[in-house]
Amino acid sequence: MEAFEYAHPTTQHEAIGLLGSKWNDAAVLAGGTDLISLMKEYLVTPKRVVNIKNVEGLNGIHSNAEGVTIGALVTMDELLENATIRSEFPALTQAAGGITSPQIRAMGTVGGDLCQRPRCWYFRNGYGLLAKDENGKSLVPDGENRYHAILGNSGPAYFVNPSSLAPVLIALGAKLQLAGTKGQREVRASEFSVIPKSDEERENVLKPDEMLTHIVIPASSHGLRSATYEVRQKTALDWPLAAAAVAVKLEGGKVREGRIVLGHVAPIPWQAREAEKELEGKSITESAAASVGEAALRGAKPLSQNGYKVQLAKVAVKRALLAAAKGEA
Ligand SMILES: Cc1cc2nc3c(=O)[nH]c(=O)nc-3n(C[C@H](O)[C@H](O)[C@H](O)COP(=O)(O)OP(=O)(O)OC[C@H]3O[C@@H](n4cnc5c(N)ncnc54)[C@H](O)[C@@H]3O)c2cc1C
Protein backbone atom coordinates (compact mmCIF):
# COMPACT_ATOMS: atom_id res chain seq x y z
CA MET A 1 0.00 0.00 0.00
CA GLU A 2 1.28 3.47 -0.82
CA ALA A 3 1.80 5.90 2.06
CA PHE A 4 -1.06 8.33 2.59
CA GLU A 5 -2.13 11.12 4.90
CA TYR A 6 -4.99 10.13 7.22
CA ALA A 7 -7.72 12.55 8.25
CA HIS A 8 -10.67 11.96 10.56
CA PRO A 9 -12.97 14.98 10.37
CA THR A 10 -16.06 15.32 12.53
CA THR A 11 -18.12 17.71 10.41
CA GLN A 12 -19.31 17.53 6.81
CA HIS A 13 -17.76 20.92 6.08
CA GLU A 14 -14.37 19.76 7.36
CA ALA A 15 -14.64 16.45 5.44
CA ILE A 16 -15.43 18.14 2.14
CA GLY A 17 -12.57 20.60 2.63
CA LEU A 18 -10.21 17.63 2.88
CA LEU A 19 -11.26 16.17 -0.49
CA GLY A 20 -9.43 17.28 -3.63
CA SER A 21 -10.05 18.37 -7.20
CA LYS A 22 -8.61 15.14 -8.64
CA TRP A 23 -9.49 11.54 -7.73
CA ASN A 24 -5.94 10.83 -6.63
CA ASP A 25 -5.92 13.72 -4.15
CA ALA A 26 -8.16 12.01 -1.62
CA ALA A 27 -10.50 9.06 -1.03
CA VAL A 28 -13.50 8.83 1.26
CA LEU A 29 -13.24 5.99 3.79
CA ALA A 30 -16.50 4.68 5.27
CA GLY A 31 -16.49 1.02 6.40
CA GLY A 32 -13.34 0.37 4.35
CA THR A 33 -14.51 -3.07 3.16
CA ASP A 34 -13.78 -2.12 -0.46
CA LEU A 35 -11.46 0.88 -0.25
CA ILE A 36 -8.78 -0.88 1.79
CA SER A 37 -8.48 -3.78 -0.68
CA LEU A 38 -8.35 -1.33 -3.59
CA MET A 39 -5.50 0.48 -1.86
CA LYS A 40 -3.65 -2.73 -0.97
CA GLU A 41 -3.72 -3.72 -4.65
CA TYR A 42 -2.53 -0.22 -5.72
CA LEU A 43 -5.72 0.15 -7.76
CA VAL A 44 -6.34 3.46 -6.06
CA THR A 45 -3.49 5.40 -4.48
CA PRO A 46 -4.99 8.45 -2.78
CA LYS A 47 -2.62 10.97 -1.22
CA ARG A 48 -5.11 11.43 1.62
CA VAL A 49 -7.71 9.11 3.15
CA VAL A 50 -10.66 10.94 4.69
CA ASN A 51 -12.35 8.74 7.29
CA ILE A 52 -15.96 9.94 7.49
CA LYS A 53 -17.06 7.49 10.22
CA ASN A 54 -17.09 10.24 12.85
CA VAL A 55 -18.77 12.87 10.71
CA GLU A 56 -21.94 13.99 12.43
CA GLY A 57 -25.30 13.82 10.66
CA LEU A 58 -24.50 10.88 8.37
CA ASN A 59 -25.96 8.19 10.64
CA GLY A 60 -29.46 6.95 11.32
CA ILE A 61 -32.70 6.27 9.50
CA HIS A 62 -35.37 8.95 9.96
CA SER A 63 -38.95 9.28 8.70
CA ASN A 64 -40.82 12.51 8.12
CA ALA A 65 -43.41 13.90 5.69
CA GLU A 66 -40.88 13.84 2.84
CA GLY A 67 -40.16 10.16 3.24
CA VAL A 68 -37.47 8.03 4.79
CA THR A 69 -33.92 9.40 4.97
CA ILE A 70 -31.04 6.95 5.30
CA GLY A 71 -27.65 8.34 6.33
CA ALA A 72 -24.75 7.28 4.10
CA LEU A 73 -23.03 5.74 7.15
CA VAL A 74 -25.91 3.42 8.02
CA THR A 75 -24.51 -0.11 8.00
CA MET A 76 -26.14 -3.13 6.35
CA ASP A 77 -26.93 -4.48 9.83
CA GLU A 78 -28.67 -1.24 10.80
CA LEU A 79 -30.64 -1.28 7.56
CA LEU A 80 -31.69 -4.88 8.15
CA GLU A 81 -32.77 -4.19 11.73
CA ASN A 82 -34.83 -1.10 10.95
CA ALA A 83 -38.57 -1.73 11.47
CA THR A 84 -39.74 0.88 8.92
CA ILE A 85 -37.48 -0.47 6.19
CA ARG A 86 -38.54 -4.03 6.96
CA SER A 87 -42.25 -3.30 6.83
CA GLU A 88 -42.38 -0.66 4.08
CA PHE A 89 -39.60 -1.62 1.72
CA PRO A 90 -39.08 -5.40 1.83
CA ALA A 91 -37.08 -5.24 -1.42
CA LEU A 92 -34.38 -3.27 0.40
CA THR A 93 -34.25 -5.71 3.31
CA GLN A 94 -34.08 -8.63 0.88
CA ALA A 95 -31.21 -7.01 -1.08
CA ALA A 96 -29.21 -6.18 2.07
CA GLY A 97 -29.99 -9.66 3.43
CA GLY A 98 -28.38 -11.18 0.33
CA ILE A 99 -25.03 -9.89 1.61
CA THR A 100 -24.51 -12.76 4.00
CA SER A 101 -21.10 -11.99 5.48
CA PRO A 102 -21.52 -10.78 9.10
CA GLN A 103 -18.30 -8.78 8.76
CA ILE A 104 -19.47 -6.91 5.64
CA ARG A 105 -22.89 -6.30 7.19
CA ALA A 106 -21.31 -4.91 10.35
CA MET A 107 -18.81 -2.64 8.60
CA GLY A 108 -20.18 -1.98 5.10
CA THR A 109 -22.29 1.16 4.76
CA VAL A 110 -25.16 2.00 2.44
CA GLY A 111 -23.13 4.88 0.96
CA GLY A 112 -20.16 2.57 0.42
CA ASP A 113 -22.37 -0.04 -1.21
CA LEU A 114 -23.59 2.51 -3.76
CA CYS A 115 -20.05 3.80 -4.39
CA GLN A 116 -18.15 0.47 -4.36
CA ARG A 117 -15.95 -0.08 -7.40
CA PRO A 118 -16.68 -2.80 -10.02
CA ARG A 119 -15.64 -6.36 -9.27
CA CYS A 120 -14.51 -6.93 -12.90
CA TRP A 121 -11.44 -9.10 -12.56
CA TYR A 122 -9.56 -7.17 -15.24
CA PHE A 123 -10.08 -3.96 -13.26
CA ARG A 124 -9.15 -5.72 -10.00
CA ASN A 125 -5.98 -7.05 -11.64
CA GLY A 126 -4.75 -3.65 -12.76
CA TYR A 127 -5.97 -3.45 -16.36
CA GLY A 128 -7.98 -0.29 -15.69
CA LEU A 129 -11.69 0.31 -15.48
CA LEU A 130 -12.22 -0.35 -19.17
CA ALA A 131 -9.85 -3.35 -19.26
CA LYS A 132 -7.93 -2.30 -22.37
CA ASP A 133 -4.88 -3.90 -23.95
CA GLU A 134 -1.84 -1.91 -25.06
CA ASN A 135 -3.63 -1.00 -28.32
CA GLY A 136 -6.64 0.41 -26.52
CA LYS A 137 -8.89 -2.58 -27.32
CA SER A 138 -11.04 -4.05 -24.55
CA LEU A 139 -9.87 -7.45 -23.34
CA VAL A 140 -13.38 -8.43 -22.28
CA PRO A 141 -15.35 -9.39 -25.45
CA ASP A 142 -12.80 -12.07 -26.42
CA GLY A 143 -11.66 -12.80 -22.88
CA GLU A 144 -12.94 -14.18 -19.57
CA ASN A 145 -16.35 -12.54 -19.58
CA ARG A 146 -18.65 -14.97 -17.81
CA TYR A 147 -19.53 -12.44 -15.08
CA HIS A 148 -19.67 -9.38 -17.32
CA ALA A 149 -22.53 -7.33 -18.77
CA ILE A 150 -25.28 -8.65 -21.00
CA LEU A 151 -27.04 -5.29 -21.32
CA GLY A 152 -25.63 -1.82 -21.98
CA ASN A 153 -22.48 -3.53 -23.19
CA SER A 154 -21.86 -1.91 -26.56
CA GLY A 155 -18.68 -0.55 -24.97
CA PRO A 156 -16.45 0.87 -23.82
CA ALA A 157 -17.48 -0.57 -20.42
CA TYR A 158 -18.31 -4.24 -19.91
CA PHE A 159 -18.19 -4.55 -16.10
CA VAL A 160 -21.40 -4.88 -14.10
CA ASN A 161 -22.54 -2.47 -11.43
CA PRO A 162 -21.81 -4.34 -8.18
CA SER A 163 -24.37 -2.73 -5.87
CA SER A 164 -27.29 -4.85 -4.69
CA LEU A 165 -28.99 -1.84 -3.10
CA ALA A 166 -28.90 0.49 -6.13
CA PRO A 167 -31.57 -1.35 -8.21
CA VAL A 168 -33.97 -1.30 -5.24
CA LEU A 169 -33.42 2.39 -4.56
CA ILE A 170 -34.10 3.16 -8.23
CA ALA A 171 -37.25 1.04 -8.18
CA LEU A 172 -38.41 2.96 -5.09
CA GLY A 173 -37.76 6.33 -6.76
CA ALA A 174 -35.09 7.32 -4.22
CA LYS A 175 -32.95 10.45 -4.41
CA LEU A 176 -29.34 10.76 -3.35
CA GLN A 177 -28.02 13.85 -1.60
CA LEU A 178 -24.47 14.85 -2.43
CA ALA A 179 -22.34 17.50 -0.75
CA GLY A 180 -19.23 19.12 -2.17
CA THR A 181 -17.14 22.27 -2.15
CA LYS A 182 -19.69 23.94 -4.43
CA GLY A 183 -22.63 23.11 -2.14
CA GLN A 184 -25.26 20.41 -1.99
CA ARG A 185 -27.16 18.76 -4.82
CA GLU A 186 -29.68 16.00 -5.19
CA VAL A 187 -29.73 13.38 -7.95
CA ARG A 188 -32.22 10.66 -8.66
CA ALA A 189 -30.89 7.23 -7.76
CA SER A 190 -31.57 6.34 -11.42
CA GLU A 191 -29.12 9.03 -12.56
CA PHE A 192 -26.31 8.32 -10.09
CA SER A 193 -24.51 5.55 -12.00
CA VAL A 194 -23.04 6.30 -15.41
CA ILE A 195 -21.10 4.36 -18.02
CA PRO A 196 -17.55 5.77 -18.10
CA LYS A 197 -16.08 6.61 -21.49
CA SER A 198 -12.45 6.54 -20.35
CA ASP A 199 -10.30 4.99 -17.63
CA GLU A 200 -10.01 8.39 -15.98
CA GLU A 201 -13.76 8.67 -15.43
CA ARG A 202 -15.73 7.05 -12.61
CA GLU A 203 -18.88 4.95 -12.64
CA ASN A 204 -21.05 7.57 -10.96
CA VAL A 205 -21.73 11.29 -11.10
CA LEU A 206 -19.81 12.09 -7.91
CA LYS A 207 -17.00 14.61 -8.41
CA PRO A 208 -13.66 14.21 -6.58
CA ASP A 209 -14.64 16.93 -4.10
CA GLU A 210 -18.06 15.46 -3.31
CA MET A 211 -19.45 12.82 -1.03
CA LEU A 212 -22.77 11.06 -0.73
CA THR A 213 -24.50 12.12 2.49
CA HIS A 214 -28.07 10.74 2.47
CA ILE A 215 -30.52 8.60 0.55
CA VAL A 216 -34.16 9.69 0.56
CA ILE A 217 -36.98 7.28 -0.28
CA PRO A 218 -39.94 9.55 -1.04
CA ALA A 219 -43.21 9.31 0.86
CA SER A 220 -44.91 8.46 -2.45
CA SER A 221 -43.17 5.08 -2.33
CA HIS A 222 -44.98 4.03 0.83
CA GLY A 223 -47.61 1.49 -0.11
CA LEU A 224 -45.72 0.16 -3.13
CA ARG A 225 -45.34 -3.61 -3.20
CA SER A 226 -41.64 -4.32 -3.63
CA ALA A 227 -39.38 -7.34 -3.86
CA THR A 228 -35.85 -8.30 -4.81
CA TYR A 229 -34.93 -11.65 -6.29
CA GLU A 230 -31.26 -12.56 -6.65
CA VAL A 231 -29.63 -15.51 -8.37
CA ARG A 232 -26.36 -16.39 -6.68
CA GLN A 233 -23.90 -19.19 -7.34
CA LYS A 234 -23.40 -19.57 -3.60
CA THR A 235 -24.83 -17.89 -0.54
CA ALA A 236 -21.42 -17.23 1.01
CA LEU A 237 -19.05 -14.40 0.11
CA ASP A 238 -20.01 -13.40 -3.40
CA TRP A 239 -22.09 -11.04 -5.52
CA PRO A 240 -25.25 -12.16 -7.37
CA LEU A 241 -24.98 -13.34 -10.96
CA ALA A 242 -28.21 -11.51 -11.75
CA ALA A 243 -30.90 -9.79 -9.71
CA ALA A 244 -34.12 -7.90 -10.16
CA ALA A 245 -35.77 -5.32 -7.93
CA VAL A 246 -39.38 -4.39 -8.56
CA ALA A 247 -41.80 -1.91 -7.00
CA VAL A 248 -45.41 -1.89 -8.13
CA LYS A 249 -48.56 0.03 -7.34
CA LEU A 250 -51.54 -2.32 -7.47
CA GLU A 251 -55.11 -1.11 -7.94
CA GLY A 252 -57.96 -3.59 -8.02
CA GLY A 253 -55.43 -6.39 -8.40
CA LYS A 254 -53.87 -4.80 -11.50
CA VAL A 255 -50.59 -2.92 -11.88
CA ARG A 256 -51.18 0.81 -12.14
CA GLU A 257 -47.46 1.53 -12.44
CA GLY A 258 -44.31 -0.42 -11.77
CA ARG A 259 -40.55 -0.15 -11.87
CA ILE A 260 -38.30 -3.04 -12.78
CA VAL A 261 -34.56 -2.65 -12.29
CA LEU A 262 -32.00 -5.34 -13.02
CA GLY A 263 -28.77 -5.62 -11.07
CA HIS A 264 -25.39 -7.21 -11.87
CA VAL A 265 -26.14 -7.46 -15.60
CA ALA A 266 -25.01 -4.04 -16.96
CA PRO A 267 -22.45 -1.32 -16.16
CA ILE A 268 -25.29 0.59 -14.50
CA PRO A 269 -28.39 -0.70 -12.69
CA TRP A 270 -30.61 -1.45 -15.67
CA GLN A 271 -34.14 -0.10 -15.71
CA ALA A 272 -36.24 -2.31 -17.98
CA ARG A 273 -38.56 0.38 -19.35
CA GLU A 274 -40.18 -1.72 -22.09
CA ALA A 275 -41.00 -4.40 -19.57
CA GLU A 276 -42.45 -1.77 -17.22
CA LYS A 277 -44.84 -0.69 -20.00
CA GLU A 278 -45.78 -4.28 -20.65
CA LEU A 279 -46.60 -4.74 -16.98
CA GLU A 280 -49.02 -1.80 -16.76
CA GLY A 281 -52.68 -2.77 -16.42
CA LYS A 282 -51.92 -6.46 -15.88
CA SER A 283 -52.61 -8.77 -12.98
CA ILE A 284 -49.35 -10.36 -11.87
CA THR A 285 -50.00 -13.98 -12.76
CA GLU A 286 -47.32 -16.59 -13.37
CA SER A 287 -47.61 -16.19 -17.14
CA ALA A 288 -47.76 -12.36 -17.07
CA ALA A 289 -44.66 -12.25 -14.84
CA ALA A 290 -42.85 -14.64 -17.20
CA SER A 291 -43.67 -12.57 -20.26
CA VAL A 292 -42.56 -9.36 -18.52
CA GLY A 293 -39.32 -11.18 -17.69
CA GLU A 294 -38.90 -11.98 -21.40
CA ALA A 295 -39.54 -8.32 -22.26
CA ALA A 296 -36.95 -7.13 -19.74
CA LEU A 297 -34.21 -9.07 -21.49
CA ARG A 298 -35.28 -8.44 -25.07
CA GLY A 299 -32.31 -6.15 -25.76
CA ALA A 300 -29.72 -8.42 -24.14
CA LYS A 301 -26.49 -9.00 -26.06
CA PRO A 302 -24.55 -11.65 -24.20
CA LEU A 303 -20.80 -11.93 -24.66
CA SER A 304 -19.02 -15.18 -25.56
CA GLN A 305 -19.31 -16.80 -22.09
CA ASN A 306 -22.24 -15.18 -20.33
CA GLY A 307 -25.34 -16.20 -22.30
CA TYR A 308 -26.53 -18.09 -19.22
CA LYS A 309 -27.14 -14.76 -17.43
CA VAL A 310 -30.02 -13.92 -19.79
CA GLN A 311 -32.15 -16.77 -18.47
CA LEU A 312 -31.15 -16.02 -14.86
CA ALA A 313 -32.22 -12.40 -15.23
CA LYS A 314 -35.55 -13.34 -16.84
CA VAL A 315 -36.28 -15.65 -13.94
CA ALA A 316 -35.21 -12.98 -11.42
CA VAL A 317 -37.74 -10.54 -12.91
CA LYS A 318 -40.51 -13.13 -12.91
CA ARG A 319 -39.90 -14.23 -9.32
CA ALA A 320 -39.48 -10.68 -8.01
CA LEU A 321 -42.83 -9.72 -9.56
CA LEU A 322 -44.60 -12.76 -8.11
CA ALA A 323 -43.10 -12.11 -4.68
CA ALA A 324 -44.10 -8.42 -4.78
CA ALA A 325 -47.65 -9.33 -5.78
CA LYS A 326 -47.95 -11.79 -2.90
CA GLY A 327 -46.43 -9.25 -0.49
CA GLU A 328 -43.73 -11.74 0.47
CA ALA A 329 -41.09 -10.15 2.63
C1 LIG B 1 -16.85 -10.88 -0.08
C2 LIG B 1 -17.76 -9.72 -0.35
C3 LIG B 1 -19.05 -9.95 -0.82
C4 LIG B 1 -19.89 -8.87 -1.11
N1 LIG B 1 -21.14 -9.10 -1.63
C5 LIG B 1 -21.90 -8.04 -1.96
C6 LIG B 1 -23.18 -8.23 -2.54
O1 LIG B 1 -23.65 -9.33 -2.74
N2 LIG B 1 -23.88 -7.13 -2.89
C7 LIG B 1 -23.42 -5.87 -2.69
O2 LIG B 1 -24.10 -4.90 -2.99
N3 LIG B 1 -22.20 -5.67 -2.14
C8 LIG B 1 -21.45 -6.72 -1.78
N4 LIG B 1 -20.23 -6.51 -1.23
C9 LIG B 1 -19.72 -5.16 -1.18
C10 LIG B 1 -19.98 -4.49 0.13
O3 LIG B 1 -21.37 -4.28 0.28
C11 LIG B 1 -19.24 -3.18 0.06
O4 LIG B 1 -17.84 -3.47 0.14
C12 LIG B 1 -19.61 -2.24 1.16
O5 LIG B 1 -20.98 -1.94 1.16
C13 LIG B 1 -18.85 -0.94 0.98
O6 LIG B 1 -19.15 -0.12 2.07
P1 LIG B 1 -17.97 0.51 2.94
O7 LIG B 1 -18.65 1.42 3.88
O8 LIG B 1 -17.09 -0.53 3.52
O9 LIG B 1 -17.22 1.33 1.81
P2 LIG B 1 -15.68 1.71 1.67
O10 LIG B 1 -14.85 0.52 1.41
O11 LIG B 1 -15.27 2.58 2.78
O12 LIG B 1 -15.81 2.58 0.34
C14 LIG B 1 -16.11 1.98 -0.90
C15 LIG B 1 -15.98 3.03 -2.01
O13 LIG B 1 -16.97 4.03 -1.88
C16 LIG B 1 -16.43 5.30 -1.60
N5 LIG B 1 -17.32 5.87 -0.58
C17 LIG B 1 -17.75 5.26 0.54
N6 LIG B 1 -18.66 6.03 1.17
C18 LIG B 1 -18.79 7.15 0.42
C19 LIG B 1 -19.58 8.33 0.55
N7 LIG B 1 -20.41 8.51 1.57
N8 LIG B 1 -19.45 9.29 -0.40
C20 LIG B 1 -18.61 9.11 -1.44
N9 LIG B 1 -17.84 8.02 -1.62
C21 LIG B 1 -17.94 7.06 -0.69
C22 LIG B 1 -15.00 5.05 -1.14
O14 LIG B 1 -14.14 6.12 -1.44
C23 LIG B 1 -14.66 3.80 -1.95
O15 LIG B 1 -14.30 4.12 -3.27
C24 LIG B 1 -19.41 -7.57 -0.90
C25 LIG B 1 -18.12 -7.34 -0.40
C26 LIG B 1 -17.30 -8.41 -0.12
C27 LIG B 1 -15.91 -8.13 0.39
PDBQT file of the ligand as one rigid body, heavy atoms in Angstrom, charges set to zero:
ROOT
HETATM    1  C1  LIG A 401     -16.851 -10.879  -0.083  1.00  0.00    +0.000 C 
HETATM    2  C2  LIG A 401     -17.759  -9.720  -0.350  1.00  0.00    +0.000 A 
HETATM    3  C3  LIG A 401     -19.047  -9.953  -0.817  1.00  0.00    +0.000 A 
HETATM    4  C4  LIG A 401     -19.886  -8.873  -1.114  1.00  0.00    +0.000 A 
HETATM    5  N1  LIG A 401     -21.137  -9.100  -1.630  1.00  0.00    +0.000 NA
HETATM    6  C5  LIG A 401     -21.901  -8.038  -1.963  1.00  0.00    +0.000 A 
HETATM    7  C6  LIG A 401     -23.183  -8.225  -2.544  1.00  0.00    +0.000 A 
HETATM    8  O1  LIG A 401     -23.654  -9.327  -2.741  1.00  0.00    +0.000 OA
HETATM    9  N2  LIG A 401     -23.884  -7.128  -2.888  1.00  0.00    +0.000 N 
HETATM   10  C7  LIG A 401     -23.417  -5.869  -2.692  1.00  0.00    +0.000 A 
HETATM   11  O2  LIG A 401     -24.102  -4.897  -2.993  1.00  0.00    +0.000 OA
HETATM   12  N3  LIG A 401     -22.199  -5.670  -2.141  1.00  0.00    +0.000 NA
HETATM   13  C8  LIG A 401     -21.452  -6.722  -1.780  1.00  0.00    +0.000 A 
HETATM   14  N4  LIG A 401     -20.231  -6.514  -1.234  1.00  0.00    +0.000 N 
HETATM   15  C9  LIG A 401     -19.717  -5.157  -1.177  1.00  0.00    +0.000 C 
HETATM   16  C10 LIG A 401     -19.981  -4.489   0.126  1.00  0.00    +0.000 C 
HETATM   17  O3  LIG A 401     -21.369  -4.279   0.282  1.00  0.00    +0.000 OA
HETATM   18  C11 LIG A 401     -19.235  -3.175   0.063  1.00  0.00    +0.000 C 
HETATM   19  O4  LIG A 401     -17.844  -3.466   0.145  1.00  0.00    +0.000 OA
HETATM   20  C12 LIG A 401     -19.612  -2.244   1.157  1.00  0.00    +0.000 C 
HETATM   21  O5  LIG A 401     -20.982  -1.935   1.160  1.00  0.00    +0.000 OA
HETATM   22  C13 LIG A 401     -18.847  -0.942   0.980  1.00  0.00    +0.000 C 
HETATM   23  O6  LIG A 401     -19.146  -0.118   2.067  1.00  0.00    +0.000 OA
HETATM   24  P1  LIG A 401     -17.971   0.507   2.941  1.00  0.00    +0.000 P 
HETATM   25  O7  LIG A 401     -18.652   1.424   3.879  1.00  0.00    +0.000 OA
HETATM   26  O8  LIG A 401     -17.087  -0.526   3.524  1.00  0.00    +0.000 OA
HETATM   27  O9  LIG A 401     -17.218   1.327   1.810  1.00  0.00    +0.000 OA
HETATM   28  P2  LIG A 401     -15.679   1.712   1.671  1.00  0.00    +0.000 P 
HETATM   29  O10 LIG A 401     -14.851   0.523   1.410  1.00  0.00    +0.000 OA
HETATM   30  O11 LIG A 401     -15.270   2.585   2.780  1.00  0.00    +0.000 OA
HETATM   31  O12 LIG A 401     -15.808   2.584   0.336  1.00  0.00    +0.000 OA
HETATM   32  C14 LIG A 401     -16.109   1.982  -0.901  1.00  0.00    +0.000 C 
HETATM   33  C15 LIG A 401     -15.976   3.029  -2.010  1.00  0.00    +0.000 C 
HETATM   34  O13 LIG A 401     -16.975   4.025  -1.884  1.00  0.00    +0.000 OA
HETATM   35  C16 LIG A 401     -16.430   5.303  -1.603  1.00  0.00    +0.000 C 
HETATM   36  N5  LIG A 401     -17.324   5.866  -0.584  1.00  0.00    +0.000 N 
HETATM   37  C17 LIG A 401     -17.755   5.261   0.544  1.00  0.00    +0.000 A 
HETATM   38  N6  LIG A 401     -18.660   6.031   1.167  1.00  0.00    +0.000 NA
HETATM   39  C18 LIG A 401     -18.786   7.154   0.423  1.00  0.00    +0.000 A 
HETATM   40  C19 LIG A 401     -19.576   8.329   0.552  1.00  0.00    +0.000 A 
HETATM   41  N7  LIG A 401     -20.412   8.509   1.569  1.00  0.00    +0.000 N 
HETATM   42  N8  LIG A 401     -19.453   9.294  -0.398  1.00  0.00    +0.000 NA
HETATM   43  C20 LIG A 401     -18.614   9.111  -1.444  1.00  0.00    +0.000 A 
HETATM   44  N9  LIG A 401     -17.845   8.024  -1.622  1.00  0.00    +0.000 NA
HETATM   45  C21 LIG A 401     -17.937   7.059  -0.689  1.00  0.00    +0.000 A 
HETATM   46  C22 LIG A 401     -15.000   5.045  -1.136  1.00  0.00    +0.000 C 
HETATM   47  O14 LIG A 401     -14.140   6.120  -1.437  1.00  0.00    +0.000 OA
HETATM   48  C23 LIG A 401     -14.661   3.796  -1.946  1.00  0.00    +0.000 C 
HETATM   49  O15 LIG A 401     -14.298   4.117  -3.266  1.00  0.00    +0.000 OA
HETATM   50  C24 LIG A 401     -19.413  -7.566  -0.898  1.00  0.00    +0.000 A 
HETATM   51  C25 LIG A 401     -18.120  -7.337  -0.397  1.00  0.00    +0.000 A 
HETATM   52  C26 LIG A 401     -17.303  -8.405  -0.122  1.00  0.00    +0.000 A 
HETATM   53  C27 LIG A 401     -15.909  -8.130   0.390  1.00  0.00    +0.000 C 
ENDROOT
TORSDOF 0
